[in-house]
Amino acid sequence: MGAPKALVQVRGKSFLAHLLDAAQHPKIGLLRVVLGAGEEDIRRALNLSAEIVVLNPDWPRGQLSSIQAALRALAPDALNDAALDTVSLASNAITEAALGRDALDGILLCPIDHPLVSRALVASLIAAFYSAARPPIVVPTFRSRRGHPVIFARSLFAELLLAPPDEGARAVVWAHAGEVAEVPTEEEGVVLNLNDPETLRRAQENA
């Protein structure tokens, strides 16, 4: 694509600008952007403040390493908590939104490859997460296909930190298959991976 993935333009805005806009919700207390390759260019282009940027030196290892970098920044005690419980993005950018104002209830993971999601979609996912059922994982579906972004409850942070690199966050979803809440949507963006040049071209044409 030439430019860092986060800065690639689609429908008038960069991938990252789309996600930063979609993540505006009153239940989101913290917003973090995990950056690897091209981080200086991305910071300058979008004027990102230092406090929202998490650097991931392990970005060549893939998306899971970015998720783990964000979790370590947002919830450094996650592994310690888990120990007690068990005894009882070219630019590997990812946007992380922490749910909860006074306490960290969960995390909304927005991969940079899936920028075409709306505030309304994010709001529907958050509503499902805070429903009476309080599911630990919330995923959007488009015509029965699961997509992004995904919400994970704080109780699963340790499992994300310990997930096998070859399976990533999917391993946690599979381990809790019976507890996943699916939120149907007509937003095709949840399943459109714009890392694929042909998919990106079609997305541009359908703007």
C-alpha positions in Angstrom: 0.0 0.0 0.0 3.0 2.3 0.3 2.0 4.4 3.3 1.7 2.9 6.8 -1.6 1.0 7.0 -3.0 3.4 9.6 -2.7 6.3 7.1 -4.2 4.6 4.0 -7.2 6.6 2.9 -10.7 5.1 2.4 -13.9 7.1 1.9 -12.1 10.4 2.7 -10.3 9.5 5.9 -7.4 7.4 7.0 -8.0 3.9 8.5 -7.0 5.1 11.9 -9.2 8.3 11.7 -12.2 6.1 11.0 -11.6 4.0 14.0 -10.9 6.9 16.3 -14.2 8.4 15.3 -16.1 5.1 15.8 -14.7 4.7 19.3 -16.5 7.8 20.6 -18.9 6.5 23.2 -19.7 7.6 26.8 -18.8 4.2 28.2 -15.3 4.3 26.7 -13.1 5.8 29.4 -9.7 5.3 27.8 -8.5 5.2 24.2 -5.2 3.8 23.2 -3.5 3.3 19.8 -0.9 0.6 19.6 1.8 1.4 17.0 4.7 -0.5 15.6 6.3 0.3 12.2 5.9 3.8 11.0 4.8 5.1 14.3 6.5 8.6 13.9 4.7 9.2 10.6 1.4 8.1 12.1 1.8 10.3 15.2 2.6 13.4 13.1 -0.1 12.8 10.5 -2.9 12.4 13.0 -1.4 14.6 15.8 -1.7 11.8 18.3 -1.0 12.8 21.9 1.7 10.8 23.7 -0.8 9.6 26.3 -2.9 7.6 23.9 0.0 5.9 22.1 1.3 2.5 23.1 4.5 1.4 21.4 4.8 -2.2 20.4 8.4 -3.2 19.7 7.3 -6.7 19.0 5.0 -5.7 16.1 6.6 -8.2 13.6 5.1 -11.0 15.7 1.6 -10.0 14.6 -1.7 -8.6 15.9 -1.7 -10.6 19.2 1.5 -8.8 20.3 -0.3 -5.4 19.8 -3.2 -6.6 21.9 -0.9 -7.8 24.6 1.0 -4.5 24.6 -2.2 -2.6 25.1 -3.3 -4.9 27.9 0.0 -4.5 29.7 -0.4 -0.7 29.4 -4.0 -0.6 30.5 -4.1 -3.4 33.1 -0.6 -4.2 34.3 -2.0 -6.3 37.1 -3.9 -8.7 34.8 -1.5 -11.6 35.1 -1.3 -11.2 38.9 -5.1 -11.2 39.1 -5.2 -14.3 37.0 -2.7 -16.2 39.2 -5.0 -15.6 42.2 -8.1 -16.6 40.1 -6.5 -19.9 38.9 -5.5 -21.0 42.4 -9.3 -20.4 43.2 -1.1 -3.9 12.6 2.9 -2.9 7.4 2.1 -0.8 10.6 0.6 -3.2 13.0 -1.7 -0.6 14.5 -4.7 -1.5 16.6 -7.0 0.8 18.4 -8.0 -0.2 21.9 -10.9 1.3 23.8 -11.2 0.5 27.5 -14.7 0.2 28.7 -15.7 1.6 32.1 -15.3 5.1 33.6 -14.4 4.3 37.2 -13.2 0.7 36.7 -11.8 -1.2 33.8 -14.7 -3.5 32.7 -13.4 -4.7 29.4 -11.7 -3.8 26.1 -12.9 -3.1 22.6 -10.3 -4.3 20.1 -10.4 -2.4 16.7 -7.9 -3.9 14.2 -6.6 -1.3 11.7 -7.5 -3.6 8.8 -11.2 -3.2 9.6 -11.8 0.6 9.7 -15.3 0.7 8.2 -17.3 0.5 11.3 -19.6 3.2 12.7 -20.3 4.7 16.1 -23.8 3.1 16.0 -22.2 -0.3 15.6 -19.8 0.3 18.5 -22.8 1.5 20.6 -24.7 -1.7 19.8 -21.7 -3.9 20.9 -21.3 -1.9 24.1 -25.0 -2.2 24.8 -24.8 -6.0 24.5 -21.7 -6.1 26.7 -23.5 -4.2 29.5 -26.8 -6.2 29.1 -28.2 -8.3 31.9 -26.4 -11.3 30.6 -23.0 -9.6 30.8 -21.3 -11.8 28.2 -17.5 -11.9 28.5 -17.1 -11.7 24.7 -19.2 -9.6 22.2 -18.7 -9.9 18.4 -20.6 -8.4 15.5 -21.9 -10.6 12.7 -22.7 -9.7 9.1 -25.0 -12.3 7.5 -23.8 -14.9 10.0 -20.1 -14.1 9.6 -18.3 -12.9 12.6 -16.2 -9.8 12.3 -14.6 -6.9 14.2 -14.4 -5.1 16.5 -14.6 -7.5 19.5 -15.1 -6.8 23.1 -13.4 -8.9 25.8 -14.3 -8.6 29.5 -11.5 -7.9 32.0 -11.9 -11.4 33.3 -10.3 -12.7 30.0 -7.3 -10.3 30.0 -4.9 -13.0 31.4 -6.0 -15.5 28.8 -5.3 -12.9 26.1 -1.9 -12.3 27.5 -1.2 -16.1 27.6 -2.8 -16.9 24.2 -0.7 -19.0 21.8 0.9 -16.8 19.1 -0.3 -19.0 16.2 -3.9 -18.7 17.3 -4.0 -15.3 18.9 -7.2 -13.9 20.4 -9.2 -16.5 18.5 -8.0 -19.1 21.1 -9.8 -17.2 23.8 -13.0 -16.9 21.7 -12.9 -20.7 21.1 -12.3 -21.5 24.7 -15.5 -19.5 25.6 -17.6 -20.5 22.6 -20.7 -20.9 24.7 -20.4 -17.5 26.2 -20.0 -15.4 23.1 -22.7 -12.8 22.4 -23.3 -12.1 18.7 -24.7 -8.8 17.5 -26.1 -8.9 14.0 -25.5 -5.9 11.8 -26.0 -4.8 8.2 -22.6 -3.0 8.3 -20.5 -5.1 5.9 -17.4 -3.2 7.3 -17.2 -5.6 10.2 -16.0 -8.4 7.8 -14.1 -6.3 5.3 -10.4 -6.8 5.7 -8.9 -3.8 3.8 -5.4 -5.2 4.0 -6.4 -7.0 0.8 -5.9 -4.5 -2.1 -8.9 -5.8 -4.1 -11.2 -5.4 -1.1 -9.9 -1.9 -0.5 -10.5 -1.1 -4.2 -14.1 -2.3 -3.9 -14.6 -0.4 -0.7 -13.5 2.8 -2.4 -15.8 2.2 -5.4 -18.8 1.6 -3.1 -18.3 4.8 -1.1 
